[in-house]
Amino acid sequence: MPHLWGRFLVRAHRRAMADKYRSFEQLASFERENVDFQILCRARGLDTVIVAPHGGAIEPGTSEIADAVAGEDLSFYAFEGLKPNHNGDLHITSSRFDEPRCIALLESSVRVVTIHGEASDSEIVYLGGRDTATGVRIESFLKARRLAVLSHPNPELQGRDTSNICNRGQSGAGVQIEIARGLRRRFFASLDSAGRKRPTQQFNEFVVALREALA
């Protein structure tokens, strides 16, 4: 299916090249914290941190999912877009994401799990990252709840790069979870800010599955 593969590569190229800012320092020179973006951070002193680097209105639903998976016992970090529009301007690709509070939390954690929003309208979870053992366990728990789980066909969306933030914990290997937009829509009343405050039963089941897999 070469035409499909070509579309995946084009989309990945646009995603990689579309970043307005190449670092957090550059972003912070033009965007205002607690106005255009906010940072949520809880260090629980345990081995695992759940990270949503493109939360809020950047990749809607990802920070809510990460927060719920972290719960009260796992560390949590989210970088959230708050702008009324153009939140894509706040996207810093995972291999260059260098916000200092995030990096400090990653470096103090053994295992990193990142939650991302994949752009398609499918209802698929794409698993990546270098921690294949945890990835297999997550896949098993999600499939037990009849969720479609795949490795993304585009290598640029597989989280294998050592500089990817999911692989920057102490172990050097983490898990990247890309949740397609179509599936995220089923997790909330809607993906706008008001709808994301009303999670669905499917959201709850997804969170339980991830927590069980990470236990």
N, C-alpha and C positions, 0 to 999 in steps of 0.2 A: 504494500500500500504506500508507494513512494510519495503520492500527493499529500497524504495525511502526515507523513513524516516531515515533509517540507513545511507544512503549516505549523507543526510543532516547533521547528527550528526558527522560523520567522518570528513566531510569538516570543520565543525565548530571547532572540536577539533584541527585539524591541524592548522586552522587559529589562535586559541587562544594560542597554544603551540609554534608556529613557530617564534614568535617575538625574534629577536636577542638581543634586548635591552628591559629592563623592565621599564625604565624611561628615561626622556629626559636628565637628568644629566649624565646617563651612556652613552647614545647615543652621547652626545656632547663631551665626553672624547675621542671618536674614530673617529667621523665624523666631517668634517669641514663646518662651516656655510658659505654660499655663494659659496661653491665649491661642496660639496656633497648634501647640502640641503639649502633651503632658507625659510624665514618666511615673509609672507605678512600680514600686519595688518593695518586696518583703523577703528578708533573709531569715530562714528558719533554722539555719545551722545544721541541716541534714544534707544527705548526699545528692539530692536531685533538685534541679531548678527547671521550672516550666517557663518558657519565654515566648512572648508574642512581639516580635520586633516591628511588625507592621500593623499594629492594633488600631482601635478606634475606627475612624472612617477611612483609613488607608486600605485595609483588607477587612471589611466589617465582619464582626463576630469572632475574630481570632482572639482578641484579648479577653472577651467573656468566657470563651472556652478554656483558655489557659488559666484564668483565675479560678474557675470552678475545678479544674483538674488539680491545681496546686492545693486548693482547700486550705486547711489550717496547719497542715503538717509539712508541706513541700514549699521550697522557695519559689518566688514568682517575680517575673519582670514583664512589663509591657511598655512599649513606646507607642503612644496613641495620637493619631491625628484628630485635631479639634476644629479645623478650619471649616467654614460654611461651604466651601467647595475647593477643588484642586488639591485634595489631600494626597493625591499621587505624587505631588511635589515633595512630600516628606519621606518617600520611599528610598531607603538606602539598602542596596542589595546585601544579602547576608554575608558575602565574602569580604565586604568592606564595612560592615556595621561595627562601629567603634565607640559608641556612647560609653563614657567612662564608668558609670554606675553598673551598666550591664556587664562590661568586661570584668569588673571587680567581682561581681557575683558569679560569673562563669568560672573564673579562676579559683574561686573558693569551693566550687562544686565538682563532684566526681562525674555525675551524669547530667547531660543537658538534653532536654526535649523541646524543640521549637514547633510552634503552631503557626502555620501560614494559610493564606487564602489563595487557592488556585483559581484561575479566572474563568474556567469553562462552566457551562450550564449542566454538566453531568452531575451525578450523585456518587462520586468516587472519592476515596481516600488514597492519596499517593504517599507511600512511605519511602524514606530515604535516610541518608546519614551513614556513618561508618560503624555504628553499633548494631551490627546485623542480628545479634542474639536478642537484644531487646526489641528490635524491629519485628522479628519473627514472632515473639510473644505477643506484641501488640496486634499484629495481623491475625493471630489465632483468636484473640478475644473479640476483635471487631467482626471477623467473619462469623463467629458464633452468634452474633446479633444480626446476621444477614446483610452486612454492609460490604460493598464492593471495595476491595483493597488491591492496589496495583503498585508496581514500580513505574514511575513516570517514564515514558519512552524517550523523553529528551534528557540527555546526560546533564545538561545545565540545571535541571530541576530535580536532581537526585541527591543533592546534599553531600557529595562525596569529597569535595575539596577540603583539605585540611584547614584552610582559612575560614570556611563556613562556620558561623557562630555555633551551630549545633555540635561541632567537633572541637570546640575551644575550651571544654572543661578539662579537669585534671587527667581524665582517661584518654583524651585525644579522640574520642569516638562518642558521638551522640546520635539522636534520632531526629529527623526532620519529618513533620507531618504536614502535608499539603492537602487542604480540604477544599474540594471543588465548590464553587459558588452555588451550584444547584443544590448540593447537600446542606450547605450553611443556611440556605433559605428555609429548609425544613426544620432547622434547629430553633428558629425564632418566629414570632408573629410576622416580622419583616426585618430587613437588614438595615433600616434606618435607625436612628438613635433611640426612638421611642419603642420600636418593635424589638430591639435587642434587649430591652428590659423585660421582655415577656418570653422566656425560653419555653420550648415545647417538651413533651415527654421524650421525643427522640433525642433532644439535647441531653436530657438527664441520663438516658441510657448510654449515650456516647461517652459522657464523662465517667460514668460508673465503669464502663469497659476499660477505659484508659487507666483509671486509678487501680483497678484490679490487675491489669497487665504490669503496672509499675510497682506493685506492692512487693 
